[in-house]
Amino acid sequence: MIDYDLELQHHNGALRRAYGIRVSDRVLDIGCGAGQTTREAAQLATRGSVLGIDRSNEMIERARELASATKLGNIEYLCADLERHVLPREHFDVAISRFGTMFFEHPLAAFSNIRSALSPHGRLVMMVWQPRDRNEWATAIEGAFPPAPAGAVSSSTTPPAFSLGDRDVVRRILDAAGFAAPMFEEVHAPVFYGMDVDAAFEFVCGFSTVQDNVARLDSRQRAQAFDRLRRLLTEHQRTDGVWLDSRAWIVAARRG
Ligand SMILES: C[S@@+](CC[C@H](N)C(=O)[O-])C[C@H]1O[C@@H](n2cnc3c(N)ncnc32)[C@H](O)[C@@H]1O
């Protein structure tokens, strides 16, 4: 399982500051994964509550396990698809997300669902990747593989991680979903892939994009690509681990 908490250790502080969660808030964590952000929100909303939702059962089980190791009694988790699951209306004060909103196949439906679950003064605070060409981790890792033949379709049905990278696209979707006054804050910080090249190699081999690329290569091409990938990670080895550059947005909007 990918450990986003380690990968995003330089991103998380900025996002936590942007949440603006108050002690009595009811918080929704969208695509909560293993739940670091859910637990942090629960530490802030001590007289409120936090609901973490993720469509991956594996992630929700891990999130429940990690939460049960804490004394936090104000967290609940639900395994559900936010594009289909009907949320309670006007229930939450803040909807937060760390890279959990970019994979919606129907973003307008999903954001409209989230918007109607927010109280009239509710807010959305989410972190999303900026466009792919501003993210070294994506361009450099993909550059280790030969280009896909023209017309080849990725086996992954997941829309790209960069679907909310363009601010105009985000503004249009949020506006249509009923959000107002979106603000964008840039977070320019490296992502951590492991203490050494072996750990980083194993980590990036868990990416669906890497797996898609590997699947279309023969054994000779695969060995060459793995050599290039290891060389790339070696070039990014520092004394404190392997780091690649990244750029994200924190998008904050209020319910319109
Ligand atoms: C990149 S991970 C981020 C996980 C977590 N927010 C974190 O930062 O550790 C994206 C998560 O969004 C979840 N996700 C994607 N689309 C979803 C949907 N339609 N409904 C619920 N969860 C979704 C995925 O299962 C995955 O766990």
Ligand as a Chemical Component Dictionary entry (heavy atoms), coordinates in Angstrom:
data_LIG
# 
_chem_comp.id                   LIG 
_chem_comp.type                 NON-POLYMER 
_chem_comp.pdbx_formal_charge   0 
_chem_comp.three_letter_code    LIG 
# 
loop_
_chem_comp_atom.comp_id 
_chem_comp_atom.atom_id 
_chem_comp_atom.alt_atom_id 
_chem_comp_atom.type_symbol 
_chem_comp_atom.charge 
_chem_comp_atom.model_Cartn_x 
_chem_comp_atom.model_Cartn_y 
_chem_comp_atom.model_Cartn_z 
_chem_comp_atom.pdbx_ordinal 
LIG C1  C1  C 0  -4.265  9.770  -3.791 1  
LIG S1  S1  S 1  -5.282  8.931  -2.651 2  
LIG C2  C2  C 0  -5.276  10.058 -1.280 3  
LIG C3  C3  C 0  -5.722  9.401  0.000  4  
LIG C4  C4  C 0  -5.742  10.313 1.225  5  
LIG N1  N1  N 0  -6.557  11.486 1.038  6  
LIG C5  C5  C 0  -4.336  10.714 1.633  7  
LIG O1  O1  O 0  -3.927  11.850 1.370  8  
LIG O2  O2  O -1 -3.631  9.876  2.213  9  
LIG C6  C6  C 0  -6.877  9.187  -3.350 10 
LIG C7  C7  C 0  -7.984  8.465  -2.593 11 
LIG O3  O3  O 0  -9.247  8.896  -3.114 12 
LIG C8  C8  C 0  -10.114 7.769  -3.123 13 
LIG N2  N2  N 0  -11.183 8.034  -4.094 14 
LIG C9  C9  C 0  -11.046 8.296  -5.415 15 
LIG N3  N3  N 0  -12.231 8.471  -5.997 16 
LIG C10 C10 C 0  -13.156 8.332  -5.015 17 
LIG C11 C11 C 0  -14.585 8.373  -4.985 18 
LIG N4  N4  N 0  -15.290 8.589  -6.110 19 
LIG N5  N5  N 0  -15.215 8.186  -3.807 20 
LIG C12 C12 C 0  -14.530 7.940  -2.683 21 
LIG N6  N6  N 0  -13.170 7.869  -2.651 22 
LIG C13 C13 C 0  -12.503 8.050  -3.793 23 
LIG C14 C14 C 0  -9.207  6.616  -3.503 24 
LIG O4  O4  O 0  -9.742  5.365  -3.144 25 
LIG C15 C15 C 0  -7.917  6.950  -2.747 26 
LIG O5  O5  O 0  -7.862  6.354  -1.468 27 
# 
loop_
_chem_comp_bond.comp_id 
_chem_comp_bond.atom_id_1 
_chem_comp_bond.atom_id_2 
_chem_comp_bond.value_order 
_chem_comp_bond.pdbx_ordinal 
LIG C1  S1  SING 1  
LIG S1  C2  SING 2  
LIG S1  C6  SING 3  
LIG C2  C3  SING 4  
LIG C3  C4  SING 5  
LIG C4  N1  SING 6  
LIG C4  C5  SING 7  
LIG C5  O1  DOUB 8  
LIG C5  O2  SING 9  
LIG C6  C7  SING 10 
LIG C7  O3  SING 11 
LIG C7  C15 SING 12 
LIG O3  C8  SING 13 
LIG C8  N2  SING 14 
LIG C8  C14 SING 15 
LIG N2  C9  SING 16 
LIG N2  C13 SING 17 
LIG C9  N3  DOUB 18 
LIG N3  C10 SING 19 
LIG C10 C11 SING 20 
LIG C10 C13 DOUB 21 
LIG C11 N4  SING 22 
LIG C11 N5  DOUB 23 
LIG N5  C12 SING 24 
LIG C12 N6  DOUB 25 
LIG N6  C13 SING 26 
LIG C14 O4  SING 27 
LIG C14 C15 SING 28 
LIG C15 O5  SING 29 
# 
